[in-house]
Amino acid sequence: MSAPAVPTVFVVAVALIDADGRVLIAQRPEGKQMAGLWEFPGGKVEPGERPEAALIRELKEELDIDVQAACLAPFVFASHGYESFHLLMPLYLCRRWSGVVKAREHARLAWVKPDRLREYPMPPADEPLVAWLRDLL
């Protein structure tokens, strides 16, 4: 028996990696779905928008940084079924950006060594990405 059809939501995320090999994660603010959980920065891809363009736009909006498409390296993706939608989320790696990272839309930001990411509660779709980052970095 197949599951009922639900919409697929396409979002992009990034693992910003600093010179010390730490990854930036952001805490979802109060009032948003899954408030208090930690996630990789990013957001929804608009209709007709390329994933890299969406990520560049989201990083400017959320963190006030500028990223060039050439600095975004596709890494791995998450495919996760929530109750009311299915999430498809490519994760990019980025080691170069312009500007100083600021929390414009999140409650808090944290630079975390990959082997410590499991200490931060994350949405179910983000959790499998942690092992990939830990093994790579």
Z-matrix of the N, CA and C atoms (Angstrom, degrees):
N
C 1 1.446
C 2 1.520 1 108.99
N 3 1.324 2 117.56 1 128.33
C 4 1.464 3 120.73 2 -177.64
C 5 1.522 4 110.35 3 -86.74
N 6 1.327 5 113.67 4 154.55
C 7 1.460 6 120.20 5 179.11
C 8 1.526 7 109.37 6 -74.87
N 9 1.339 8 117.52 7 153.27
C 10 1.461 9 119.71 8 178.09
C 11 1.530 10 110.16 9 -62.61
N 12 1.315 11 116.25 10 148.73
C 13 1.462 12 121.21 11 -179.22
C 14 1.524 13 110.34 12 -68.04
N 15 1.299 14 115.31 13 134.27
C 16 1.464 15 122.27 14 174.95
C 17 1.527 16 107.33 15 -130.19
N 18 1.327 17 117.41 16 154.52
C 19 1.459 18 118.95 17 179.67
C 20 1.528 19 111.45 18 -68.40
N 21 1.330 20 115.16 19 149.12
C 22 1.463 21 120.87 20 173.39
C 23 1.515 22 108.14 21 -95.75
N 24 1.315 23 116.11 22 127.88
C 25 1.459 24 122.33 23 177.97
C 26 1.520 25 107.29 24 -105.38
N 27 1.331 26 115.75 25 126.12
C 28 1.461 27 122.53 26 -177.55
C 29 1.523 28 108.54 27 -104.09
N 30 1.332 29 116.06 28 114.15
C 31 1.463 30 121.94 29 177.35
C 32 1.523 31 108.73 30 -125.98
N 33 1.322 32 116.00 31 160.01
C 34 1.464 33 121.45 32 176.51
C 35 1.521 34 108.17 33 -122.07
N 36 1.321 35 115.97 34 151.15
C 37 1.461 36 121.29 35 179.08
C 38 1.525 37 108.72 36 -141.48
N 39 1.323 38 114.49 37 162.61
C 40 1.460 39 119.39 38 -179.13
C 41 1.522 40 110.13 39 -136.91
N 42 1.320 41 114.64 40 144.81
C 43 1.459 42 121.68 41 168.17
C 44 1.527 43 105.29 42 -103.04
N 45 1.339 44 115.59 43 98.86
C 46 1.464 45 119.88 44 173.15
C 47 1.517 46 106.55 45 -74.68
N 48 1.322 47 116.56 46 129.89
C 49 1.464 48 121.24 47 -176.43
C 50 1.518 49 108.30 48 -119.73
N 51 1.330 50 116.78 49 122.79
C 52 1.469 51 119.92 50 -178.65
C 53 1.531 52 111.26 51 -87.12
N 54 1.313 53 115.97 52 179.37
C 55 1.467 54 121.71 53 -176.42
C 56 1.523 55 112.66 54 -62.94
N 57 1.332 56 117.66 55 -21.57
C 58 1.465 57 121.90 56 179.03
C 59 1.523 58 112.46 57 -92.53
N 60 1.339 59 117.70 58 6.66
C 61 1.461 60 121.23 59 178.93
C 62 1.515 61 114.33 60 79.01
N 63 1.336 62 116.58 61 14.57
C 64 1.466 63 120.22 62 178.40
C 65 1.528 64 109.65 63 -89.21
N 66 1.328 65 115.65 64 152.59
C 67 1.462 66 123.22 65 -178.80
C 68 1.528 67 108.17 66 -109.75
N 69 1.332 68 116.16 67 138.57
C 70 1.457 69 120.56 68 177.94
C 71 1.524 70 110.08 69 -84.99
N 72 1.333 71 115.67 70 130.02
C 73 1.459 72 121.35 71 171.07
C 74 1.526 73 107.36 72 -125.91
N 75 1.328 74 115.06 73 155.64
C 76 1.459 75 121.43 74 -175.19
C 77 1.525 76 109.67 75 -128.10
N 78 1.333 77 115.77 76 139.91
C 79 1.461 78 120.29 77 -179.37
C 80 1.526 79 109.96 78 -92.43
N 81 1.334 80 115.45 79 128.80
C 82 1.465 81 121.04 80 179.97
C 83 1.526 82 109.34 81 -65.83
N 84 1.346 83 117.04 82 134.85
C 85 1.465 84 120.20 83 -175.92
C 86 1.522 85 112.98 84 -77.45
N 87 1.326 86 114.98 85 163.26
C 88 1.463 87 121.28 86 174.92
C 89 1.523 88 108.73 87 -58.85
N 90 1.322 89 115.48 88 146.16
C 91 1.451 90 120.23 89 178.40
C 92 1.519 91 113.64 90 91.80
N 93 1.315 92 117.99 91 -13.86
C 94 1.464 93 121.60 92 176.87
C 95 1.521 94 109.08 93 -99.93
N 96 1.333 95 114.65 94 156.20
C 97 1.460 96 119.45 95 175.04
C 98 1.532 97 108.50 96 -57.96
N 99 1.313 98 117.35 97 139.22
C 100 1.473 99 124.25 98 -179.08
C 101 1.532 100 112.14 99 60.74
N 102 1.337 101 116.65 100 34.85
C 103 1.465 102 122.35 101 178.79
C 104 1.528 103 110.43 102 -54.76
N 105 1.321 104 115.78 103 141.45
C 106 1.458 105 121.99 104 177.94
C 107 1.515 106 114.40 105 90.36
N 108 1.342 107 117.25 106 -18.94
C 109 1.462 108 119.43 107 177.64
C 110 1.525 109 110.06 108 -79.79
N 111 1.315 110 115.31 109 156.07
C 112 1.462 111 122.38 110 -179.64
C 113 1.525 112 109.01 111 -98.35
N 114 1.327 113 116.56 112 144.34
C 115 1.455 114 121.45 113 -177.42
C 116 1.519 115 110.58 114 -145.26
N 117 1.317 116 114.87 115 168.06
C 118 1.452 117 120.63 116 171.78
C 119 1.525 118 107.51 117 -84.20
N 120 1.326 119 119.10 118 136.97
C 121 1.467 120 120.45 119 -178.86
C 122 1.528 121 111.74 120 -59.14
N 123 1.321 122 115.50 121 150.88
C 124 1.454 123 121.96 122 179.14
C 125 1.504 124 109.91 123 151.39
N 126 1.329 125 116.05 124 -160.53
C 127 1.458 126 118.31 125 -179.54
C 128 1.510 127 112.13 126 175.14
N 129 1.327 128 114.75 127 -169.74
C 130 1.459 129 122.24 128 -175.04
C 131 1.523 130 111.92 129 -68.81
N 132 1.322 131 114.04 130 144.86
C 133 1.461 132 121.78 131 172.71
C 134 1.523 133 106.50 132 -91.15
N 135 1.319 134 116.24 133 124.02
C 136 1.462 135 121.01 134 179.40
C 137 1.529 136 110.13 135 -75.69
N 138 1.337 137 118.06 136 154.22
C 139 1.472 138 120.24 137 177.73
C 140 1.531 139 110.99 138 -54.51
N 141 1.328 140 116.21 139 131.20
C 142 1.459 141 121.96 140 179.67
C 143 1.517 142 114.78 141 80.62
N 144 1.328 143 118.12 142 -1.59
C 145 1.464 144 122.24 143 -177.57
C 146 1.525 145 110.30 144 -92.73
N 147 1.309 146 117.20 145 137.54
C 148 1.464 147 120.97 146 174.66
C 149 1.528 148 108.75 147 -72.78
N 150 1.335 149 118.15 148 146.78
C 151 1.466 150 120.23 149 -179.11
C 152 1.534 151 112.99 150 -56.48
N 153 1.324 152 117.24 151 -42.04
C 154 1.468 153 119.58 152 -179.13
C 155 1.526 154 111.06 153 -64.63
N 156 1.333 155 116.98 154 -40.14
C 157 1.467 156 120.68 155 178.41
C 158 1.527 157 110.33 156 -64.20
N 159 1.326 158 116.77 157 -40.28
C 160 1.461 159 120.66 158 177.65
C 161 1.525 160 110.76 159 -61.73
N 162 1.317 161 116.52 160 -42.51
C 163 1.462 162 119.88 161 -179.03
C 164 1.529 163 111.08 162 -67.57
N 165 1.318 164 117.56 163 -41.10
C 166 1.465 165 121.08 164 177.07
C 167 1.532 166 109.76 165 -60.25
N 168 1.323 167 116.86 166 -44.56
C 169 1.463 168 121.89 167 178.61
C 170 1.525 169 111.03 168 -62.58
N 171 1.325 170 116.55 169 -48.18
C 172 1.466 171 121.06 170 -178.37
C 173 1.532 172 112.28 171 -63.20
N 174 1.331 173 117.27 172 -39.48
C 175 1.464 174 119.92 173 -179.67
C 176 1.530 175 111.53 174 -66.20
N 177 1.327 176 116.73 175 -34.45
C 178 1.466 177 120.10 176 175.62
C 179 1.522 178 109.76 177 -67.56
N 180 1.339 179 116.78 178 -46.14
C 181 1.463 180 121.36 179 -179.18
C 182 1.524 181 112.68 180 -65.35
N 183 1.332 182 117.19 181 -45.53
C 184 1.464 183 121.55 182 -172.98
C 185 1.523 184 114.19 183 -83.56
N 186 1.343 185 116.05 184 -38.11
C 187 1.469 186 119.86 185 -170.71
C 188 1.522 187 114.29 186 -120.84
N 189 1.327 188 117.54 187 -5.35
C 190 1.463 189 123.57 188 -178.98
C 191 1.530 190 112.60 189 60.33
N 192 1.342 191 115.90 190 38.05
C 193 1.462 192 120.02 191 175.22
C 194 1.523 193 109.81 192 -120.11
N 195 1.324 194 114.82 193 155.55
C 196 1.460 195 121.88 194 177.44
C 197 1.519 196 109.08 195 -107.57
N 198 1.332 197 115.10 196 131.52
C 199 1.464 198 121.38 197 -179.12
C 200 1.527 199 108.10 198 -128.87
N 201 1.304 200 116.51 199 139.10
C 202 1.463 201 121.77 200 175.18
C 203 1.527 202 108.66 201 -92.40
N 204 1.327 203 116.24 202 145.50
C 205 1.466 204 120.76 203 -179.57
C 206 1.526 205 111.50 204 -56.73
N 207 1.336 206 117.62 205 -35.44
C 208 1.462 207 121.20 206 -179.37
C 209 1.531 208 112.47 207 -64.55
N 210 1.333 209 117.48 208 -17.69
C 211 1.472 210 121.56 209 -179.82
C 212 1.530 211 112.84 210 -92.66
N 213 1.322 212 116.95 211 0.14
C 214 1.468 213 121.45 212 179.10
C 215 1.520 214 109.10 213 -100.74
N 216 1.312 215 116.71 214 116.15
C 217 1.462 216 122.11 215 -179.15
C 218 1.527 217 108.96 216 -107.29
N 219 1.350 218 118.58 217 115.39
C 220 1.471 219 119.65 218 176.16
C 221 1.524 220 109.67 219 -58.32
N 222 1.322 221 116.22 220 135.83
C 223 1.466 222 119.56 221 -174.53
C 224 1.526 223 112.81 222 -120.06
N 225 1.311 224 116.95 223 -63.52
C 226 1.465 225 122.31 224 -176.13
C 227 1.528 226 106.45 225 -156.45
N 228 1.322 227 118.21 226 168.34
C 229 1.455 228 118.14 227 177.08
C 230 1.521 229 110.78 228 -135.16
N 231 1.329 230 113.36 229 158.31
C 232 1.457 231 121.22 230 175.95
C 233 1.521 232 108.39 231 -111.29
N 234 1.330 233 115.55 232 141.56
C 235 1.457 234 122.85 233 174.49
C 236 1.518 235 105.49 234 -131.77
N 237 1.329 236 116.23 235 111.83
C 238 1.461 237 119.67 236 -172.31
C 239 1.527 238 110.84 237 -137.86
N 240 1.318 239 116.21 238 132.52
C 241 1.459 240 121.70 239 177.76
C 242 1.510 241 111.49 240 -92.87
N 243 1.318 242 116.21 241 113.74
C 244 1.459 243 122.07 242 170.05
C 245 1.522 244 106.89 243 -91.92
N 246 1.314 245 118.07 244 175.27
C 247 1.452 246 121.26 245 -176.10
C 248 1.533 247 112.77 246 -62.88
N 249 1.327 248 117.49 247 -42.25
C 250 1.461 249 119.94 248 -173.21
C 251 1.530 250 114.45 249 -107.89
N 252 1.333 251 117.89 250 -2.34
C 253 1.457 252 120.84 251 178.42
C 254 1.524 253 109.81 252 -160.70
N 255 1.329 254 115.57 253 164.61
C 256 1.460 255 121.21 254 174.32
C 257 1.524 256 107.17 255 -111.58
N 258 1.318 257 116.77 256 130.80
C 259 1.464 258 122.13 257 -177.21
C 260 1.522 259 110.05 258 -101.90
N 261 1.312 260 115.83 259 128.78
C 262 1.457 261 122.78 260 172.57
C 263 1.523 262 106.11 261 -117.89
N 264 1.348 263 116.87 262 119.62
C 265 1.457 264 120.48 263 -171.37
C 266 1.527 265 112.16 264 -138.48
N 267 1.339 266 117.81 265 102.42
C 268 1.458 267 118.77 266 170.88
C 269 1.533 268 109.84 267 -72.18
N 270 1.324 269 115.32 268 142.08
C 271 1.459 270 121.92 269 175.89
C 272 1.524 271 107.72 270 -110.74
N 273 1.312 272 115.39 271 125.53
C 274 1.459 273 122.23 272 177.09
C 275 1.525 274 108.92 273 -103.21
N 276 1.334 275 115.83 274 156.47
C 277 1.460 276 121.99 275 171.44
C 278 1.516 277 107.80 276 -105.37
N 279 1.332 278 116.41 277 144.12
C 280 1.458 279 120.99 278 178.02
C 281 1.521 280 109.17 279 -146.56
N 282 1.318 281 115.43 280 126.40
C 283 1.471 282 121.10 281 179.21
C 284 1.530 283 112.70 282 -113.18
N 285 1.346 284 117.56 283 -6.26
C 286 1.470 285 120.97 284 -177.41
C 287 1.518 286 110.31 285 -133.04
N 288 1.321 287 115.53 286 131.10
C 289 1.460 288 122.54 287 176.05
C 290 1.520 289 107.89 288 -154.97
N 291 1.314 290 115.78 289 166.27
C 292 1.463 291 121.83 290 176.88
C 293 1.519 292 108.55 291 -112.00
N 294 1.320 293 115.05 292 140.97
C 295 1.456 294 120.58 293 179.15
C 296 1.515 295 111.50 294 102.84
N 297 1.318 296 113.86 295 173.86
C 298 1.463 297 121.74 296 179.70
C 299 1.529 298 108.04 297 -105.79
N 300 1.308 299 115.92 298 127.62
C 301 1.465 300 121.94 299 -178.34
C 302 1.530 301 109.57 300 -63.00
N 303 1.347 302 115.52 301 126.81
C 304 1.465 303 121.99 302 177.92
C 305 1.525 304 108.77 303 -131.66
N 306 1.315 305 116.25 304 145.77
C 307 1.479 306 120.83 305 176.47
C 308 1.525 307 108.43 306 -83.93
N 309 1.329 308 116.89 307 97.71
C 310 1.466 309 120.67 308 179.69
C 311 1.523 310 111.79 309 -94.28
N 312 1.338 311 117.49 310 -27.42
C 313 1.465 312 120.42 311 -176.77
C 314 1.526 313 112.85 312 -128.07
N 315 1.312 314 117.97 313 -1.00
C 316 1.465 315 121.95 314 -178.10
C 317 1.519 316 110.44 315 -111.83
N 318 1.331 317 115.90 316 158.23
C 319 1.461 318 120.99 317 178.32
C 320 1.525 319 110.69 318 -67.77
N 321 1.332 320 116.08 319 -43.11
C 322 1.472 321 121.55 320 -178.72
C 323 1.517 322 109.56 321 -152.46
N 324 1.323 323 114.99 322 160.66
C 325 1.459 324 122.84 323 172.99
C 326 1.517 325 108.21 324 -122.46
N 327 1.328 326 116.64 325 152.29
C 328 1.467 327 120.67 326 176.69
C 329 1.523 328 109.11 327 -145.34
N 330 1.323 329 115.66 328 135.36
C 331 1.466 330 122.04 329 171.45
C 332 1.523 331 106.33 330 -95.52
N 333 1.331 332 116.69 331 119.30
C 334 1.460 333 121.23 332 -169.51
C 335 1.523 334 110.60 333 -129.97
N 336 1.326 335 116.27 334 135.72
C 337 1.472 336 120.60 335 172.76
C 338 1.525 337 108.03 336 -63.69
N 339 1.331 338 118.30 337 140.10
C 340 1.470 339 120.93 338 -176.76
C 341 1.525 340 114.40 339 -52.48
N 342 1.334 341 117.66 340 -36.32
C 343 1.467 342 118.91 341 -177.97
C 344 1.535 343 112.73 342 -75.37
N 345 1.335 344 117.43 343 -2.10
C 346 1.467 345 120.82 344 178.28
C 347 1.532 346 112.29 345 -112.30
N 348 1.336 347 117.60 346 0.05
C 349 1.462 348 120.73 347 -178.15
C 350 1.524 349 112.46 348 -59.88
N 351 1.327 350 117.97 349 -31.17
C 352 1.474 351 121.46 350 -178.95
C 353 1.538 352 111.95 351 -64.21
N 354 1.318 353 117.41 352 -15.63
C 355 1.464 354 121.02 353 179.63
C 356 1.530 355 112.20 354 -76.05
N 357 1.326 356 116.89 355 -9.22
C 358 1.455 357 122.20 356 -177.71
C 359 1.528 358 108.93 357 -110.14
N 360 1.329 359 118.65 358 119.63
C 361 1.464 360 119.93 359 -179.62
C 362 1.526 361 110.83 360 -64.72
N 363 1.333 362 115.87 361 131.59
C 364 1.459 363 122.38 362 -176.59
C 365 1.523 364 110.52 363 -126.70
N 366 1.346 365 116.31 364 159.85
C 367 1.461 366 119.06 365 172.78
C 368 1.530 367 109.98 366 -60.49
N 369 1.323 368 118.19 367 153.03
C 370 1.468 369 120.88 368 -177.52
C 371 1.529 370 114.15 369 -54.51
N 372 1.315 371 118.19 370 -35.19
C 373 1.469 372 120.28 371 -178.79
C 374 1.525 373 112.16 372 -68.12
N 375 1.340 374 117.56 373 -29.95
C 376 1.465 375 121.05 374 -178.09
C 377 1.530 376 112.66 375 -80.81
N 378 1.310 377 117.32 376 -28.66
C 379 1.466 378 121.17 377 -173.26
C 380 1.526 379 114.31 378 -54.93
N 381 1.345 380 121.05 379 -45.68
C 382 1.468 381 119.73 380 -178.53
C 383 1.540 382 113.15 381 -63.84
N 384 1.315 383 117.04 382 -22.84
C 385 1.468 384 120.16 383 -178.84
C 386 1.525 385 111.73 384 -70.55
N 387 1.319 386 116.32 385 -25.44
C 388 1.467 387 121.28 386 -177.93
C 389 1.529 388 111.33 387 -60.46
N 390 1.321 389 117.48 388 -43.89
C 391 1.468 390 120.53 389 -179.22
C 392 1.521 391 111.16 390 -62.49
N 393 1.336 392 116.49 391 -39.92
C 394 1.469 393 119.67 392 177.72
C 395 1.523 394 111.10 393 -61.63
N 396 1.318 395 117.32 394 -44.05
C 397 1.466 396 120.70 395 179.51
C 398 1.522 397 111.40 396 -66.39
N 399 1.322 398 116.35 397 -41.71
C 400 1.471 399 120.46 398 179.81
C 401 1.536 400 109.38 399 -60.92
N 402 1.328 401 117.04 400 -43.05
C 403 1.460 402 120.21 401 -177.79
C 404 1.517 403 112.15 402 -71.96
N 405 1.328 404 118.11 403 -32.81
C 406 1.463 405 121.73 404 -179.28
C 407 1.516 406 111.68 405 -77.14
N 408 1.316 407 115.25 406 -45.43
C 409 1.461 408 119.92 407 -172.65
C 410 1.507 409 110.70 408 -96.11
